[in-house]
Amino acid sequence: MKEKLLKEIESLDADGKGTIELYNELSGAVMRNLTFTPPAHGEKAAHYLSIEYLIGRMFYNNLLELGILKETEEILRRKGIDASAFEQIEDAALGNGGLGRFAACFLDSAAGLGLPVYGYGIRYRYGLFRQEFSDGFQQEFPDDWQSFGDPWSVRRDGEARAVQFADGEVLAVPYDVPIIGKRVNALRLYRAEKNGAEDRISEYLYPADDTEEGKRLRLRQEYFLSAAAIGDCVDRFVREYGEEFDRFGAYNAIQLNDTHPVLAIAEWVRLLTSRYGVSFKDAVQTARRTFQYTNHTILPEALEWWPKRMLRSELPEVYEILRKLDASQRRAMRRAGATEQEQAALRISNGDAFSMANLAVDICEHVNGVAKIHSEILRNSLFRTACRYAPEKFVNVTNGITQRRWLMLCNAELSALIDRCIGTQWRERIEGLEEMRKFASDGRVLAEFAAIKGEKKRQLSEYIAKREGVRLLPNAIVYAQVKRLHEYKRQLMTAFAILEICEKLKRGELPDFKPSVFLFGAKSAPSYRRAKGIIKFINEIAKAIAEDDAVNRRLQVVFVTDYKVSYAEKIVAGADVSLQVSTAGLEASGTGNMKFMMNGAVTCGTLDGANIEIAERAGKENNYIFGASVEEIDALRRGGYDANEYLARDAAMTRAVRTLADGTFSDGGTGYFSELYESLTEGASWHKGDHYFIFRDLPDYVETLLRINREYGTEEFTRKQFVNMASSAYFSSDRSIAEYAANIWHLR
Ligand SMILES: *Cc1c(COP(=O)(O)O)cnc(C)c1O
């Protein structure tokens, strides 16, 4: 196949063709030579349902997976074409952040390991909005990703199916996207159509995983995905094995990525009882051996509760099934002797809403968290009662990232150094990367490693200059905080830390301070006022520092626009310090932290999510962990945390925080800054002041950033970076998938 494909690429006539046309022709040639690999008869498959897939650019990744990236670049060079020109083809962002990116890494690793794992999702017409700044304010524009064509998917009209809503049918038309590895698995994305035109259901990606907007449409999206995927899985089973549904679980596992596709459970029962005459009890029994649930967040606003009124009017049959599921759950709880209080914690139905998390926990065979500490929190707190009754249900699978995109593709230079040191076997089995640890005291290898970091930093600087029109301070330390904008992730805390450092610089308190760049990248949900205020605040700080000759040769703040996967590929390779500073207990895992680690950045972070495991694997002494632990945060919460008392303890912190209220920076009359200030010092109807404990951790944070600044530039610091990279194999999604396959799906 490889030879034939390369010949075809060789024979492509490139003359006079534009980049987009060439891109489509090349991609088309690859697609014509691919065959999807369905599960073999008798082979157990896993089906992954996710409302988001943040795939990123497919062109380079697919050629890499096929083993023809270098050869293709060479052929194109001979034709006078620079393959990097295709970087102008923007990537489709059919996801908001970590959850969607994880789904993409997950499928990549499954194909890479040769496992039959198939993705289901929605083919949004517009992905996550394109972001620009105007006077430091976020502006949103539609992400028209299809304007570059869509050569990487195949529409399958023959497999379209109707999805029933109270107000009529919507057609779900699948588009299959190849996920290439040892086999070619399909990611099946459904477009919603009514009378031949696109229906609103697949028009827009829900622009947040935590706001109230567009609830009804969101419900329709979730059911649309669930019904299309379940219909597809059931049809395939019936074609292959007939209607003995008690055998379904022997050939299929269905993994629910967070609560968004949990209605799939109700749809399963509905379909089996109404179309195939299976009894309710048997349908529920088979569901218990088939469905699996991954929890990605404990933020209460992200655990979905669907109002009964809305369900009854949109999906009357599903509503009836949910009532029956609740009633049967209640009978089972009484039989088990659960107290009233326990029943209230566990119930699918609660007042006028159904809980998707409780439904998932009741039915699914396994419930997993995505980092050790997160799974512990699920067991000890969020799902404590359920865990008491069925402890064996609760397992952990720490997230991972694919080293193919996040090392081989985004850092060919570092990958080549690894090849030179330990050969190329690590490219097949990532565990081999551990061998790099042997070179941690080899001065020559460390020097090469440092030179590569410098080169990637220069490339990052070029990229930023082209896109943003600013040049990074040369040879500066690059501290990066790139992720969705959310209060719990505490970009605001970093902003205060920068203000404190800036003041110390001006007072001459930091004579040996090494030039430092603070790089931010983040989108705010359009309706999330505080997050938008934080973006504006950081942009104001960036401007003030850039204009201040007393500091602007030593300190720089850059907020890049339109942060997405292709940007992340540049940033993780060029950064020195990965800022992962969420309030302990609130970042389930994080995966950005893993990408930075794999590219040799140290983590400056709190004891949260996978940061803890990163520090365990690479050694605490090789990372910069600071701040309150989960236990301490819990104690503060219970003991009545007095934000203002903490604030008053530290004069520098007080001055930094006051800039939100004293007119130092202008929010253009929006009221953003005073609202942020009030949320910190007074609180709001739903929380007390400083809900995310910034004032507890900020003094430690500033100290830690300055310690990094002092240590940077020594061989010891380079060694820390190197050891992080060499210890990162565990955070490959190959390892995550292997654990899902062995412990949850029991594949093979
Ligand atoms: C990895 C990634 C994320 C997740 O980052 P976290 O720091 O784990 O929140 C979000 N967005 C993009 C584009 C990513 O590549």
Ligand as a Chemical Component Dictionary entry (heavy atoms), coordinates in Angstrom:
data_LIG
# 
_chem_comp.id                   LIG 
_chem_comp.type                 NON-POLYMER 
_chem_comp.pdbx_formal_charge   0 
_chem_comp.three_letter_code    LIG 
# 
loop_
_chem_comp_atom.comp_id 
_chem_comp_atom.atom_id 
_chem_comp_atom.alt_atom_id 
_chem_comp_atom.type_symbol 
_chem_comp_atom.charge 
_chem_comp_atom.model_Cartn_x 
_chem_comp_atom.model_Cartn_y 
_chem_comp_atom.model_Cartn_z 
_chem_comp_atom.pdbx_ordinal 
LIG C1 C1 C 0 -4.366 19.418 25.717 1  
LIG C2 C2 C 0 -5.278 20.501 25.360 2  
LIG C3 C3 C 0 -6.186 20.999 26.306 3  
LIG C4 C4 C 0 -6.243 20.482 27.733 4  
LIG O1 O1 O 0 -5.372 21.241 28.521 5  
LIG P1 P1 P 0 -5.426 21.163 30.118 6  
LIG O2 O2 O 0 -4.231 21.964 30.523 7  
LIG O3 O3 O 0 -5.280 19.728 30.488 8  
LIG O4 O4 O 0 -6.701 21.748 30.542 9  
LIG C5 C5 C 0 -7.028 22.023 25.942 10 
LIG N1 N1 N 0 -6.992 22.549 24.696 11 
LIG C6 C6 C 0 -6.125 22.106 23.766 12 
LIG C7 C7 C 0 -6.131 22.735 22.427 13 
LIG C8 C8 C 0 -5.245 21.068 24.056 14 
LIG O5 O5 O 0 -4.404 20.629 23.114 15 
# 
loop_
_chem_comp_bond.comp_id 
_chem_comp_bond.atom_id_1 
_chem_comp_bond.atom_id_2 
_chem_comp_bond.value_order 
_chem_comp_bond.pdbx_ordinal 
LIG C1 C2 SING 1  
LIG C2 C3 SING 2  
LIG C2 C8 DOUB 3  
LIG C3 C4 SING 4  
LIG C3 C5 DOUB 5  
LIG C4 O1 SING 6  
LIG O1 P1 SING 7  
LIG P1 O2 DOUB 8  
LIG P1 O3 SING 9  
LIG P1 O4 SING 10 
LIG C5 N1 SING 11 
LIG N1 C6 DOUB 12 
LIG C6 C7 SING 13 
LIG C6 C8 SING 14 
LIG C8 O5 SING 15 
# 
